[in-house]
Structure formats: C-alpha cells, structure tokens
Amino acid sequence: MPSAQRDQFSKRINRINSGKTTHWTVPGGGLASHKQEGRIASGTRLSTRKPSGVLKDLVMMPLAVVAGAVAVISGRWLSYAFLGADNPLEVDLVELLGPMLADLAVPLVLALFIGLILGLTTVKRAAALTAGFVALLFYEYELVRVAPEIYAAFYPPAWVSDMLSRPSVLTG
C-alpha cells in the first residue's frame, strides 16, 4: 500500500475512533442515508419492533375455546363409533381399555392434535383450549339438553338418555 493511501486510511481510522465521522454504516446495508443517520444519532430503533399480536389473540382465543369443545364432542363420537362394541374393528376397545380411559384419551389426543394444527401453542391459547375442553367434558349434558335429536343421531341412545336424566345446573 502506498504511503498516501496509508496516511488517508490512518486519518480515517483516527476520525472513526474519535467519533467525529459524518457517515454511519448500517449493518448489511452499507452507508446510512441522512434520515438513518439522524435516527442512529438520536438513539431510536430502526423499525425492529415486532407486532404485538393482540389482534391475532382476539381471533385465536375464542377459536381455542371452540377447538377444545369440538375435540370433546368429536373425540367421544370417535370412541363410541370406532372403539365401542358395534365398531368396524370387531374389538371392544372401550371394555379393553376401560370406559374412563377411552372417554378421556381420544378427546385429549384429538385436542392436542387440533392445538398443534391451529398453532395454539402459547400459554394463553393453550389455557383457552383447556378451558373449552374441560367445560364441555363436565357439562356436555347441558348441550345434550339443548339438542337431544342431534346427539341421538350420533351417540348411543343409552348415553343420550343418561345425559338427559342428569339434573341441570342452569335451571334453579
């Protein structure tokens, strides 16, 4: 390197070290524009702010509650349709596994699967999914009271009559 270039380079390094340079560099972007220099000098960030996600939660939270409820309904239907005595597999898996395990395992696996598909993986969304799941798990008989003919089309008649015989918590 010729001495003129070396002198120019050392002057530039001295200016940079003293902080008296007029040109800023943006990482990955080269020299900063005049507008970017003003932002850098004032200490404000250069648009690295993430969106808050509040609007997405307005949609995803009710969806999570409904997904938990749908997991219980469809999981119980799957267990009665495909795991019971009259299933196409000709093996009574409900009797083999136990009625409590079959009644909870299929809806729980389905709820986890739905939660992963819909991206309900944050703590708030998982709590909303769990709330919908637990609410319908314990109070599905109230929903059967509202639409017994729909449930009678998908569930065994003995189960529907058992749900209708439970006392309602909604009426005084």
Secondary structure, DSSP 4 states (H G I P E B T S, - for coil): --HHHHHHHHHHHHHHHHT--S--EETTTEEPPHHHHHHHHHT---S-PPP--HHHHHHHHHHHHHHHHHHHHHHHHHHHHHSSTTSTT-S-HHHHH-HHHHHHHHHHHHHHHHHHHHT--SHHHHHHHHHHHHHHHHHHHHHHHH-HHHHHHHS-HHHHHHHHHSPPSS--
